[in-house]
């Protein structure tokens, strides 16, 4: 058998599985977004051109939800990257308890997203949550705050909960990048009189760029797709203060069984995620050459 | 008068640096432990003690009763006044369905292990092929696989839901095993392809000279060298399957751990101390796995996904 065909046969099972489980469902969703799909989801009903899209694009709820999703993702991406970077730089130093802290990072990272939501819902609880208890003891608040029932704080708090887990993964990945950095570059720069901040900007950061790109793409995906944390903590409430696109889609599909509109929303989300991922790759890669 | 010279004089800069390091480290420990500590301490708290304000850091009379109830171990009757101490009563607790946690964890293990086996078999040969052979469309297939990591499950869920309903597989472990493969397979293929790329082709050429066939070479020469990559891919796939919530919520009736815990949250009268115990039990397997295999996973993730 020629090598070409042998290679193809080895890949064939994966190709078939991904065709059936990924390509066809994705195309069907794209297809369904152009139709009025019956409630049972079987068949495609009447062709409506781009009516489903017109419906969502003309709808204020859609744009408000998009904005909310982007705000959530922005807090999540910036927070995870900054906290993770700080953690990686810290763990790259020698100090007592370094291994302990490194082990600790695994704890949030190993938690399923839903459990992250449960942990933070309980932590932030308006009646007996620990955060309220501590703020009270420190006299920072005079009465208990219900962070998750307050529309002004709920979105930030859910984003913070998601950041809690992701920052630990980011720290571990960036640390892996830092540890491959040859120490002599740093020492050479330090002999040449470069200060800590200069060395960070001109040596560490460029060195970390590939790792930062990986991490940011991951963050964009998890930030824009986040569902579990919202489901556990707020179910999209209070009102619609934490209803992200993912949650809106879930409700269109499985509560209102509106497959046409749900599919259109899902396609919109996929496009937003794709754009977000591309922006991340473009901005982080271009700077390498500068 | 002679003084012994200290080897590392405590310069001002060093003091500043050291105190910076330890204060940042302290912030980090707080950031990580603070939220999860409350769940852990609540799991050892008697339900009746949970309303104390301001919330204490440490449970007043630590008890294992929450764990016993959740795990279905009988607790002594005198701890229980029916109708009053709801959380302490086994009869009351069994209505609350938390003690399904053991069965549900076994379900999760079953689903996750099956997904790992299926994914590893299919992805190993596919990744090996992508690393060593060119065939018509092989580049397209590789790019498709990488790109598919960005496709949200939400885009796939409705057609998969309908497929599974037509095949009458909803509410079975196979609903999850099948749907999870849609995202674990690309992940494993990318990790393993990167790994095979790092293995020198010399090995195969030597084997070919000795007259070994291509399949025999893959089995006897390449696979043993690829064990770290296989471990990384396997553990990551296991963790993703263990943690997955959305498909499990939509395609089954709380078959695995995450939807079980979520269902518990949405009940009118539920007990935080029991839920805390269940949560702690539920994160023990992924935490152990991640701790043991941390090196493999971090290497695979850091070197891989972004290509």
Interface residues (C-beta under 8 A of the other chain):
Chain A: X3 X4 X5 X6 X7 X8 X10 X11 X13 X14 X15 X17 X18 X21 X22 X23 X24 X25 X26 X28 X29 X32 X41 X42 X83 X86 X87 X90 X93 X95 X97 X101 X103 X104 X105 X106 X107 X108 X109 X110 X111 X112 X113 X114 X115 X118 X119 X120 X121 X122 X123 X127 X128 X129 X130 X131 X132 X133 X134 X136 X137 X161 X164 X167 X168 X172 X173 X176 X177 X210 X211 X213 X214 X217 X218 X221 X224 X225 X227 X228 X231 X232 X235 X246 X249 X250 X253 X254 X259 X262 X263 X266 X267 X269 X270 X273 X274 X277
Chain B: X18 X21 X22 X24 X25 X28 X29 X31 X32 X33 X34 X35 X36 X37 X38 X39 X42 X50 X51 X52 X53 X54 X55 X56 X57 X122 X123 X125 X126 X128 X129 X130 X132 X133 X134 X135 X136 X138 X141 X144 X145 X148 X149 X150 X151 X152 X153 X154 X155 X156 X157 X158 X159 X160 X161 X162 X163 X165 X166 X178 X179 X181 X182 X185 X186 X189 X214 X239 X242 X243 X244 X245 X246 X249 X250 X257 X258 X261 X262 X265 X266 X272 X275 X276 X279 X282 X283 X286 X287 X289 X290 X291 X294 X298 X299 X301 X302 X304 X305 X306
